[in-house]
Amino acid sequence: MKGAPENMNGATNGTRTTRRAVGIAGCSGGVFDRIEAIANLSKNPHVDVITGDWMSEMNMTFRGSSKIDREALGQENGGTTSYEATFIEALIPAIPDIAANRKKVVVNAGASDIEAMAKRVQQICKDKGTDLKVAWITGDDVTEKVTDLLAKGEEFLSLPADQPIQDWGWAPVCAQCYLGGVGVAEALATGADIVIGGRLSDASPALGAAIWWHQWSRQDFTQLAHALIAGHLIECSTYVTGGYYTGFKKELLAKNNCTNFGFPIAQIEESGEFTITKEENTGGIVSVDSVLSQLLYEIQGVYYHNSDVTAELRHIKMTQDGPEKVRVSGIVGHPPPPTTKVGITAKGGYQAEFHFFLTGLDIEEKRQMVERQTVASMGHYRKEFHTLTFTVTGSPAPNPKNQDEATVDLRIFAQTKNPDIISAGSNISVTPDTPCFARWCVENCLMGYPGSTPALDMRQAVGKPYFEYWVALLPQTEIQQQVHAFHGSTIDISPPEVTKTFPRQQPCSETENPLAPGSWGPTTKAPLGHIVHGRSGDKSSDANVGFFARDDEEWEWLRSSLTIPTVKSLLQDEYKGGRIERFEMPHVRAVHFLLKDHLDRGVNSTASYDSLGKNVCEYLRAKWVNIPTRYLDKGKI
């Protein structure tokens, strides 16, 4: 690959000069992340490349759908409705230091108009008096290709449920696929300082930067696999430096170390092995446990697939390599699959919600009364809601010491294709003579349950558009990926020549040679989370959850006890009969479960508060199990 980075040389061994490790930082895990990250990292001497992710399944859908709507109206794309403008807000104060310190920046932020964002960023860099060069990557918008394949009968089997898209019941309006890191490497090789993608896969910015720096070939699968996992660990910024970490009470909160978490830096070596660190003199933590927590987030099983490589996680190792420094090795590389993931968006209609507060006794009966009265008020309109749920969140404390302890939330959640009955069409207000969701919810208050109290802010009861989302696979040969260089040239990125077809289902097994029940001695009934760490997340409607033990002794108990039937039992009412897949990572004392199609359709359309699957783990850690008493005697997490 041309365009090798400057100042990358390390030690000389005989006639060969090894490249030093490349420092790749993660500056953003979403549109809401702290805006100062790029400016701070652009001054950091340990950082060569700053990566960031502003995209998610949620904004992919509404950005893509908005683009289609504008095109249908003959309007031009471009502007802040087309891309994630918060990236530009974060970039502007950093531009002088990026230029002065010759940093590289690679981001997922272009959404549905990557070119418009790139041209705006190029103009801003010029206006700032710098010579920074901007490139952008296209090919993720596969709406036309998917439409064509659907017309030819392609089934696009759902990844969570293996159902054909023809059974979905929704009309696709746009589609985006996930791109790998090779395009990033080519863009950097042209001399670009800032590279903008629309839907690179989460770990691809870091993977591409490492490919460029170390000049790896597309068949260097061991190196690529390690860099892919490095990208996975830093792509959600401070998740890996203490965010969402189940050891937060003792290691962060009790030490008053729970603010200003440092953004992570992956030092990726020429072999692919790497260390995770963070900005100096910042809050948060980099420990084996904090890094392992992020590893377990949103993985799907033994194999972590990307367009450029597949990483096998079964033998991964992590060691504390110094203060705030964790070394990662043992990842096995395989060729990538011949396919990549594609997200297909449909307009679902409109949704709204209304809340009541229930206090004290007879909570279920009060909920039933609200439901019966509301449905009766709807009359024949009830059939126009394809989703209508009445859900109580929380439970009153026994003999509560104050009113807050005695009060729970009742959420009425509705979805419909008819905007007029949800205050989103011709009737946008809630008035006595307007038949609408909010009116049907509130009009029964004076004949309501004891203490009937509605939430007085009606804004959530006014309907807003929502989207349905379908995740499937698309052959990489159907993608036309291109790098658009700052000097006007266009580089085609070919699909990988070496691929490997993997089964649709990940490998699944119970533990080998489990300890005999009871062999660990006396037990005490207590919450699993008193001694077990964990993490969970989502991919479409799949939820994943991983657990890890504090030491080798507790690992033997955990792997022997936490079986698929045990997890089904612990899920209790949350288990809806879906497939559960299990695998172990013994070197890090972790066991992982993939709960297929567990979430209600995913973040875009779910009726659940746990829209991102992040609370699945905390629910399971709260469940009481028989724990060896001597483990509890060591202290709680």
PEVENLIN-V841929 format. One record per backbone hydrogen bond with DSSP energy under -1.0 kcal/mol. NH is the residue of the N-H (numbers start at 1). CO is the residue of the C=O. Records with the same first field share a line. If there is no record, write none. Layout:
NH=CO ; CO
This chain:
10=18
13=16
16=13
18=11
20=8
22=268
24=266
25=49
26=264
27=51
33=30
37=34
40=36
41=37
42=38
43=40
44=41
47=44
48=23
49=23
50=104
51=25
52=106
53=28
54=108
60=56
61=57
62=58
63=59
64=60
65=61
66=62
67=63
68=64
69=65
70=66
71=67
72=68
73=69
74=71
75=70
82=79
84=109
85=83
87=84
89=85
90=86
91=87
92=88
94=91
95=91
98=94
99=95
100=96
101=97
103=98
104=48
105=193
106=50
107=195
108=52
109=197
110=197
112=82
113=110
117=113
118=114
119=115
120=116
121=117
122=118
123=119
124=120
125=121
126=122
127=123
128=124
129=126
130=125
135=194
136=484
137=196
138=482
142=140 ; 175
146=142
147=143
148=144
149=145
150=146
151=147
153=150
154=149
158=163
159=471
162=158
165=155
167=164
168=165
173=345
174=345
176=343
177=140
178=341
179=199
185=181
186=182
187=183
188=184
189=185
190=186
191=188
192=187
193=133
194=133
195=105
196=135
197=107
201=179
204=201
207=203
208=204
209=205
210=206
211=207
212=208
213=209
214=210
215=211
216=211
220=217
221=219
224=220
225=221
226=222
227=223
228=224
229=225
230=226
231=227
232=228
233=229
234=230
235=231
237=234
239=236
240=237
243=238
245=242
248=245
251=247
252=248
253=248
254=249
256=253
257=252
262=283
265=277
266=24
267=275
268=22
269=273
272=269
274=328
275=267
276=326
277=265
279=263
283=260
285=241
291=287
292=288
293=289
294=290
295=291
296=292
297=294
304=311
306=309
310=334
311=304
312=332
313=302
316=313
317=329
319=327
321=325
325=322
326=276
327=319
328=274
329=317
332=312
334=310
340=474
342=472
343=176
344=470
345=174
346=468
348=466
349=466
350=416
351=464
352=414
353=460
354=412
356=410
357=453
358=408
360=406
366=362
367=363
368=364
369=365
370=366
371=367
372=368
373=369
374=370
375=371
376=372
377=373
378=374
379=375
381=378
382=379
384=381
385=382
386=415
387=415
389=413
391=411
393=409
397=405
407=404
408=358
409=393
410=356
411=391
412=354
413=389
414=352
415=387
416=350
422=419
424=419
434=431
437=421
440=436
441=437
442=438
443=439
445=442
447=444
448=445
452=449
455=355
461=458
462=459
463=422
464=351
466=349
468=346
470=344
472=342
474=340
476=338
478=475
479=476
482=138
483=491
484=136
485=489
488=485
491=483
493=481
500=336
509=582
519=516
521=518
524=627
526=625
528=623
529=621
530=527
531=528
532=528
533=548
535=546
537=544
539=542
542=539
543=595
544=537
545=593
546=535
547=591
548=533
549=589
555=551
556=552
557=553
558=554
559=555
560=556
561=557
562=558
563=561
567=563
568=564
569=565
570=566
571=567
572=568
574=571
575=572
581=594
583=592
585=590
588=585
590=585
591=547
592=583
593=545
594=581
595=543
596=579
598=595
599=541
601=599
605=602
606=602
611=609
619=615
620=616
621=617
623=620
625=526
627=524
629=522
631=628
632=628
633=629
635=632
637=530
